[in-house]
Amino acid sequence: MTQVPPPRDCILFSTADWSAPYWTNKQHIARLLARRGWRVLYVESPGIRGPKLRAGRDWARIARRLGEGLSGWLGAIPNPEPGIFVLSPLVIPGAGGTRVGRTTNRISFGPALRRLVCKLDFREPVIWTYHPFIFEALQGLPHGKLIYHCFDDVAALPFVDGPSFGNAERELARRADIIFTTHKGLAERLGADNPNTHYFPNVADEVHFGRAFSAPEPTDLADVPHPRLGYHGVLSDFKVDFRLLSEVFRTHPAWQLVLIGEEREGQHSPGLAALSALPNVHRLGYRPYELLPAYLGAFDAGLLPSVINAYTRSMFPMKFYEYLAAGVRVVSTPLPFASERHVGVEIGEDAVGFAAAISRALAVGRMSQAEARAAVGENTWELRLDKMLAVAGLDVSSER
């Protein structure tokens, strides 16, 4: 009689809530593991930054997390998808690197985590973490390999306690069994503390964004003429160069800028306000992930107008391969990742150079579906997870 192997178990420590409107590596990896038969305990963000007094969404989130955290402490386990269980930790937002935060983790978070692991009958779960504030919670919990998936230089974010995060990250780097990074610069820095560090850039769901080739045009773009230059994501002033965009679209009134996304919580950017006042700028607000392919299919080029700073220098935008998978050529400021050899990207540094890069992208036009698939290549979620699991010495089998 063939014995069925036990399911693989994983505790995934995220920097984002499961229900966050903008999904990144964390939720995608959790979902893919679960679809391959793993059981994943998705531990929501410990609050890398403190709440803003005037940020209504922050306090609404804290209220929600408090209720869900108490439920988790009592043993309730939200189960949003097959194989995925969610824990909202009871922690002090922004205090993960402090003695108070560590004490809270040890007294409250740690016991709740161990109770849920016991209730779920997890057996030596793999620890897959996106932040370093985990060791107090893991005390007394037998576990398997410790994986650090470093997706950004979080310590460089303006609202994060950089020294505390950096010190904790160095400890994690030394103790991790394996490290994955999405940028070569991050791999070089963390590799100094852990030689088992591997660079794997961000990827895209090729099938999902490939629907751009057949999806009908969204009705809210019907009155927006071509050429349409699009951007989707959080409209954050430490990521997006609103001044650059204002100069480009003020001097090229025939070009239409379509912005999909909301302003960062607590931000009131004069630069974004000035950009939004231009008649050829169209702010559509947030659109669900499921609808993005249709919008990208209606763009003539996709923009990565990133500010160049300490944070973005170590950033490999997820949007890059999402644009390409939808057949959209990319126009980017000179982020370090863009200096690598990529198909379908034009680079411009200042307003004149960025406008020239847009002109080059428009002159070539959108990619065919075959060209898009070739440009994405192996940079898909499924193939990337295969590679990471193989490097980590874990089961690569799937139920695709």
C-alpha positions as CSV (number, residue, x, y, z in Angstrom):
1,M,0.0,0.0,0.0
2,T,1.4,3.4,-1.0
3,Q,1.8,5.8,1.8
4,V,0.7,9.3,1.3
5,P,3.5,11.7,2.5
6,P,2.4,14.2,5.1
7,P,1.7,17.7,4.0
8,R,4.5,20.2,4.1
9,D,3.9,23.0,6.6
10,C,5.1,26.6,6.5
11,I,4.8,29.6,8.8
12,L,5.0,32.7,6.6
13,F,5.8,35.9,8.4
14,S,4.5,38.7,6.2
15,T,4.8,42.5,6.2
16,A,1.3,42.8,4.7
17,D,-2.1,41.7,5.8
18,W,-3.7,38.9,3.8
19,S,-6.6,41.2,2.8
20,A,-4.3,44.1,1.7
21,P,-5.5,45.7,-1.5
22,Y,-2.1,45.5,-3.2
23,W,-0.8,42.0,-3.3
24,T,3.0,41.4,-3.4
25,N,5.4,38.4,-3.0
26,K,3.9,37.4,0.4
27,Q,0.4,36.5,-0.6
28,H,1.4,35.1,-4.0
29,I,4.0,32.7,-2.4
30,A,1.5,31.6,0.3
31,R,-1.2,30.9,-2.3
32,L,1.2,29.0,-4.6
33,L,2.5,26.8,-1.7
34,A,-1.1,26.1,-0.6
35,R,-2.1,25.1,-4.2
36,R,0.9,22.7,-4.2
37,G,-0.5,20.9,-1.1
38,W,1.4,22.8,1.6
39,R,-0.4,24.1,4.7
40,V,0.5,27.7,5.3
41,L,0.0,29.8,8.5
42,Y,0.1,33.3,7.2
43,V,1.2,35.7,10.0
44,E,0.1,39.2,9.2
45,S,2.4,42.2,9.5
46,P,3.8,42.9,13.0
47,G,3.5,46.7,12.3
48,I,6.9,47.6,10.8
49,R,5.9,51.3,11.2
50,G,3.8,53.0,13.8
51,P,0.3,54.3,13.1
52,K,-0.3,57.9,12.0
53,L,-2.6,59.8,14.3
54,R,-4.6,61.2,11.4
55,A,-4.7,58.1,9.2
56,G,-8.2,56.7,9.4
57,R,-7.3,53.5,7.6
58,D,-4.5,52.9,10.1
59,W,-6.8,53.0,13.1
60,A,-9.5,51.0,11.3
61,R,-6.9,48.4,10.6
62,I,-5.7,48.4,14.2
63,A,-9.3,47.9,15.4
64,R,-9.7,45.0,12.9
65,R,-6.4,43.5,13.9
66,L,-7.2,43.7,17.6
67,G,-10.4,41.8,17.1
68,E,-8.8,39.2,14.9
69,G,-5.7,39.0,17.1
70,L,-7.8,38.3,20.2
71,S,-9.6,35.6,18.2
72,G,-6.3,34.1,17.2
73,W,-5.0,34.3,20.8
74,L,-8.1,32.2,21.8
75,G,-7.4,29.7,19.1
76,A,-9.7,30.8,16.2
77,I,-8.0,30.4,12.8
78,P,-9.4,32.3,9.8
79,N,-9.1,30.1,6.7
80,P,-9.6,32.3,3.7
81,E,-8.5,29.7,1.1
82,P,-7.8,26.0,1.2
83,G,-4.5,25.4,2.9
84,I,-4.1,28.9,4.2
85,F,-4.6,30.0,7.8
86,V,-4.2,33.6,9.0
87,L,-2.9,34.9,12.3
88,S,-3.2,38.6,13.2
89,P,-0.5,39.0,15.9
90,L,-1.2,41.1,18.9
91,V,1.8,43.5,18.8
92,I,2.6,47.1,19.2
93,P,2.8,48.7,15.7
94,G,6.3,50.0,14.9
95,A,7.8,48.5,18.1
96,G,9.3,45.3,16.7
97,G,12.8,46.5,17.2
98,T,12.3,47.7,20.7
99,R,12.5,46.0,24.1
100,V,8.8,46.7,24.6
101,G,8.0,45.1,21.2
102,R,10.1,42.0,21.9
103,T,8.5,41.6,25.3
104,T,5.0,41.8,23.7
105,N,6.0,39.2,21.1
106,R,7.3,36.9,23.8
107,I,4.3,37.3,26.2
108,S,1.4,37.5,23.7
109,F,2.4,36.7,20.1
110,G,4.6,33.6,20.9
111,P,2.0,31.7,22.9
112,A,-0.7,32.4,20.4
113,L,1.5,31.2,17.6
114,R,2.4,28.0,19.4
115,R,-1.2,27.2,20.2
116,L,-2.2,27.6,16.6
117,V,0.7,25.5,15.4
118,C,-0.3,22.8,17.8
119,K,-4.0,23.0,16.8
120,L,-3.1,22.7,13.2
121,D,-0.7,19.9,13.9
122,F,2.1,21.5,12.1
123,R,5.3,19.4,12.2
124,E,8.6,21.2,12.1
125,P,7.2,23.9,9.7
126,V,9.5,25.8,7.3
127,I,9.8,29.4,8.5
128,W,9.5,31.7,5.5
129,T,9.9,35.3,6.7
130,Y,9.8,38.8,5.1
131,H,11.0,40.6,8.1
132,P,13.4,40.0,11.0
133,F,11.1,40.4,14.1
134,I,10.4,36.8,14.5
135,F,12.8,35.2,17.0
136,E,10.9,36.1,20.2
137,A,7.8,34.5,18.8
138,L,9.7,31.4,17.7
139,Q,11.1,30.6,21.1
140,G,10.3,27.1,22.1
141,L,8.8,26.2,18.7
142,P,10.5,23.4,16.8
143,H,10.8,24.3,13.2
144,G,12.5,23.3,9.9
145,K,14.5,25.5,7.6
146,L,14.6,29.3,8.1
147,I,14.2,31.2,4.9
148,Y,14.5,35.0,4.6
149,H,12.9,36.4,1.5
150,C,14.2,40.0,1.3
151,F,12.1,41.9,-1.3
152,D,13.1,45.5,-0.5
153,D,15.4,47.6,1.5
154,V,12.8,48.1,4.2
155,A,15.2,49.9,6.6
156,A,15.5,52.7,4.0
157,L,11.7,53.4,4.1
158,P,11.1,56.9,5.6
159,F,8.6,55.7,8.2
160,V,10.7,52.8,9.5
161,D,13.1,52.8,12.4
162,G,16.1,52.0,10.1
163,P,18.8,51.3,12.7
164,S,16.5,48.9,14.7
165,F,15.4,47.1,11.5
166,G,18.9,46.9,10.2
167,N,20.3,45.4,13.4
168,A,17.5,42.8,13.5
169,E,18.0,42.1,9.8
170,R,21.7,41.4,10.3
171,E,20.9,38.9,13.0
172,L,18.3,37.2,10.8
173,A,20.8,37.1,7.9
174,R,23.4,35.3,10.2
175,R,20.8,32.8,11.5
176,A,18.9,32.0,8.3
177,D,19.5,28.8,6.4
178,I,18.9,30.5,3.1
179,I,18.2,34.0,1.8
180,F,16.4,35.1,-1.3
181,T,16.5,38.7,-2.5
182,T,14.8,40.5,-5.4
183,H,17.8,42.8,-6.1
184,K,21.5,42.2,-6.7
185,G,22.4,45.0,-4.3
186,L,20.4,43.3,-1.5
187,A,22.1,40.0,-2.3
188,E,25.6,41.6,-2.1
189,R,24.8,43.2,1.3
190,L,23.1,40.2,2.9
191,G,25.6,37.8,1.3
192,A,28.3,39.4,3.5
193,D,26.6,37.8,6.5
194,N,25.3,34.6,4.8
195,P,27.0,33.1,1.8
196,N,23.8,31.1,1.1
197,T,22.2,34.1,-0.5
198,H,20.5,34.0,-3.9
199,Y,19.2,36.7,-6.2
200,F,15.9,36.1,-7.8
201,P,14.1,39.2,-9.3
202,N,10.4,39.8,-8.9
203,V,8.1,38.0,-11.4
204,A,4.6,38.2,-12.7
205,D,1.6,36.0,-13.1
206,E,2.0,35.5,-16.9
207,V,-1.4,33.8,-17.4
208,H,-3.3,36.5,-15.4
209,F,-1.7,39.5,-17.2
210,G,-1.7,37.7,-20.5
211,R,-5.5,38.2,-20.4
212,A,-4.8,41.7,-21.5
213,F,-4.7,40.5,-25.1
214,S,-8.3,39.4,-25.1
215,A,-10.0,41.5,-22.3
216,P,-12.4,44.1,-23.4
217,E,-11.4,47.7,-22.9
218,P,-12.7,49.2,-19.6
219,T,-15.5,51.5,-20.1
220,D,-13.9,54.3,-17.9
221,L,-11.2,54.6,-20.6
222,A,-13.6,55.1,-23.5
223,D,-13.2,58.9,-23.4
224,V,-9.4,58.8,-22.9
225,P,-7.7,59.2,-26.3
226,H,-4.5,57.5,-27.3
227,P,-1.6,57.5,-26.7
228,R,-2.2,56.3,-23.1
229,L,0.7,56.0,-20.8
230,G,-0.2,54.0,-17.7
231,Y,0.9,53.5,-14.1
232,H,-0.6,51.2,-11.5
233,G,0.2,50.9,-7.8
234,V,0.3,53.0,-4.7
235,L,0.9,56.7,-5.5
236,S,3.7,57.2,-3.0
237,D,5.8,60.3,-3.0
238,F,9.0,58.4,-2.0
239,K,8.6,56.0,-4.9
240,V,6.9,58.0,-7.7
241,D,8.5,61.1,-9.2
242,F,5.5,63.3,-9.5
243,R,7.5,66.4,-10.5
244,L,9.1,64.5,-13.4
245,L,5.6,63.3,-14.6
246,S,4.3,66.9,-14.4
247,E,7.0,68.2,-16.6
248,V,6.6,65.5,-19.2
249,F,2.8,65.7,-19.5
250,R,2.7,69.5,-19.3
251,T,5.0,69.7,-22.3
252,H,3.2,66.8,-24.2
253,P,-0.5,67.7,-23.9
254,A,-1.5,65.0,-26.5
255,W,-0.1,62.2,-24.3
256,Q,-2.6,60.9,-21.7
257,L,-1.4,59.7,-18.3
258,V,-3.7,57.1,-16.6
259,L,-3.0,56.6,-12.9
260,I,-4.5,53.5,-11.3
261,G,-4.1,53.4,-7.5
262,E,-4.6,55.5,-4.4
263,E,-2.4,58.0,-2.6
264,R,-0.3,56.5,0.2
265,E,-2.1,56.6,3.5
266,G,-1.3,59.8,5.5
267,Q,0.3,61.4,2.4
268,H,-0.8,64.8,1.0
269,S,1.6,65.3,-1.8
270,P,1.7,68.8,-3.4
271,G,3.4,67.1,-6.3
272,L,0.6,64.6,-6.9
273,A,-1.9,67.4,-6.6
274,A,-0.2,69.5,-9.2
275,L,0.1,66.5,-11.5
276,S,-3.6,65.7,-11.1
277,A,-4.6,69.2,-12.1
278,L,-3.3,68.7,-15.7
279,P,-6.1,68.1,-18.2
280,N,-4.3,65.1,-19.7
281,V,-3.9,63.3,-16.4
282,H,-6.6,60.8,-15.4
283,R,-6.7,59.4,-11.9
284,L,-9.0,56.3,-11.8
285,G,-8.3,55.3,-8.2
286,Y,-7.9,51.7,-6.9
287,R,-8.8,48.9,-9.2
288,P,-8.8,45.2,-8.0
289,Y,-6.0,42.9,-9.1
290,E,-8.5,40.9,-11.1
291,L,-9.2,43.8,-13.4
292,L,-5.7,45.1,-14.0
293,P,-5.1,43.0,-17.2
294,A,-7.9,44.8,-19.0
295,Y,-6.4,48.2,-18.1
296,L,-2.9,47.2,-19.1
297,G,-4.3,45.9,-22.4
298,A,-5.6,49.5,-23.1
299,F,-2.2,51.2,-22.4
300,D,0.3,52.1,-25.1
301,A,3.2,52.0,-22.7
302,G,3.7,51.4,-19.0
303,L,5.6,53.8,-16.7
304,L,8.1,53.2,-13.9
305,P,8.7,56.9,-13.0
306,S,10.6,56.1,-9.8
307,V,12.4,58.6,-7.6
308,I,16.0,57.6,-7.3
309,N,16.7,57.3,-3.5
310,A,18.1,54.8,-1.0
311,Y,15.0,52.7,-1.0
312,T,14.4,52.5,-4.8
313,R,18.0,51.7,-5.6
314,S,17.3,48.3,-4.1
315,M,13.9,47.9,-5.7
316,F,12.9,45.5,-8.5
317,P,9.3,46.6,-9.3
318,M,6.8,43.9,-9.6
319,K,5.1,46.0,-12.2
320,F,7.9,45.5,-14.7
321,Y,7.1,41.9,-15.7
322,E,3.4,42.6,-15.2
323,Y,3.6,45.2,-17.9
324,L,5.6,43.0,-20.2
325,A,3.2,40.0,-19.7
326,A,0.4,42.3,-20.8
327,G,2.3,43.3,-23.9
328,V,3.1,46.8,-22.6
329,R,6.6,48.2,-23.2
330,V,8.1,49.9,-20.2
331,V,9.6,53.3,-19.7
332,S,11.6,53.7,-16.5
333,T,13.9,56.1,-14.8
334,P,17.4,54.7,-14.4
335,L,16.8,52.3,-11.5
336,P,19.7,49.9,-11.0
337,F,17.6,46.9,-12.1
338,A,16.9,48.6,-15.4
339,S,20.6,48.7,-16.3
340,E,20.5,44.9,-16.6
341,R,19.8,43.5,-20.0
342,H,16.0,43.5,-20.3
343,V,13.8,43.3,-23.4
344,G,11.0,45.9,-23.8
345,V,12.4,48.7,-21.5
346,E,13.4,52.3,-22.4
347,I,15.2,54.5,-19.9
348,G,15.1,58.2,-19.3
349,E,16.7,60.1,-16.4
350,D,15.2,63.7,-16.5
351,A,12.0,65.1,-18.1
352,V,13.6,65.4,-21.5
353,G,15.1,61.9,-21.4
354,F,12.0,60.3,-20.0
355,A,9.9,61.9,-22.8
356,A,12.3,60.7,-25.4
357,A,12.1,57.2,-23.9
358,I,8.3,57.4,-24.1
359,S,8.6,58.4,-27.8
360,R,10.8,55.4,-28.5
361,A,8.4,53.0,-26.8
362,L,5.4,54.5,-28.7
363,A,7.2,54.3,-32.0
364,V,7.8,50.6,-31.6
365,G,4.3,49.9,-30.3
366,R,2.8,47.2,-28.1
367,M,4.2,43.7,-28.1
368,S,2.5,40.7,-29.7
369,Q,1.5,37.9,-27.3
370,A,4.5,35.8,-28.5
371,E,6.9,38.7,-27.9
372,A,5.4,39.3,-24.4
373,R,5.9,35.6,-23.5
374,A,9.5,35.8,-24.7
375,A,10.1,39.0,-22.7
376,V,8.8,37.5,-19.5
377,G,10.6,34.2,-20.1
378,E,11.0,32.2,-16.9
379,N,10.1,35.1,-14.7
380,T,6.8,33.7,-13.6
381,W,5.5,32.8,-10.1
382,E,5.4,29.1,-10.8
383,L,8.9,28.8,-12.2
384,R,10.3,31.1,-9.6
385,L,8.9,29.0,-6.7
386,D,10.3,25.9,-8.4
387,K,13.7,27.4,-8.3
388,M,13.5,28.7,-4.8
389,L,12.3,25.4,-3.4
390,A,15.0,23.5,-5.3
391,V,17.7,25.8,-4.0
392,A,16.3,25.4,-0.5
393,G,16.3,21.6,-0.8
394,L,12.5,21.4,-0.4
395,D,9.8,19.5,-2.3
396,V,9.2,21.0,-5.7
397,S,6.3,18.8,-6.6
398,S,3.1,20.6,-7.4
399,E,-0.6,20.1,-8.2
400,R,-0.8,22.7,-11.0
